[in-house]
Amino acid sequence: MKILHTLLLGVAAAFIPVALANAQHAGHGAHDHSAHQPKPAATDSDAIFKRFDANNDGFITRQELPAKHPLLPHFDMSDANRDGKLDLNEFKRGLSML
């Protein structure tokens, strides 16, 4: 009987953290996800690219991106050919990193 009691306590101890986590999340069943910004769709990234390409040369430079744009810290990683500017494919790849 003592072994069974110990075994039951061990099993209960294993499931308590899971049950607590589920209970804490239970109030979020109707959570409003509208505040979370989805990643831009492919057509959106085309439009964004055209909007940022101020001189219409088919590239975006650091200077053409807004000062607080989230892609700026990833600009060098996005610039695959290291020419200091992003073409549409590099821009899309950069956005996918965000």
ChimeraX attribute file (.defattr): number of C-alpha atoms within 10 A of each C-alpha:
attribute: neighborCount
match mode: 1-to-1
recipient: residues
	/A:1	6
	/A:2	7
	/A:3	8
	/A:4	9
	/A:5	9
	/A:6	11
	/A:7	12
	/A:8	12
	/A:9	11
	/A:10	11
	/A:11	10
	/A:12	12
	/A:13	11
	/A:14	11
	/A:15	10
	/A:16	11
	/A:17	11
	/A:18	11
	/A:19	12
	/A:20	11
	/A:21	10
	/A:22	11
	/A:23	11
	/A:24	10
	/A:25	11
	/A:26	11
	/A:27	9
	/A:28	9
	/A:29	7
	/A:30	7
	/A:31	9
	/A:32	8
	/A:33	8
	/A:34	7
	/A:35	6
	/A:36	7
	/A:37	7
	/A:38	8
	/A:39	12
	/A:40	13
	/A:41	10
	/A:42	10
	/A:43	9
	/A:44	11
	/A:45	17
	/A:46	15
	/A:47	11
	/A:48	15
	/A:49	22
	/A:50	17
	/A:51	14
	/A:52	17
	/A:53	20
	/A:54	15
	/A:55	11
	/A:56	11
	/A:57	9
	/A:58	14
	/A:59	19
	/A:60	23
	/A:61	17
	/A:62	15
	/A:63	12
	/A:64	14
	/A:65	18
	/A:66	11
	/A:67	10
	/A:68	8
	/A:69	9
	/A:70	14
	/A:71	20
	/A:72	17
	/A:73	11
	/A:74	13
	/A:75	21
	/A:76	17
	/A:77	15
	/A:78	24
	/A:79	19
	/A:80	17
	/A:81	12
	/A:82	11
	/A:83	10
	/A:84	14
	/A:85	20
	/A:86	25
	/A:87	20
	/A:88	17
	/A:89	15
	/A:90	19
	/A:91	22
	/A:92	19
	/A:93	16
	/A:94	22
	/A:95	17
	/A:96	13
	/A:97	12
	/A:98	9
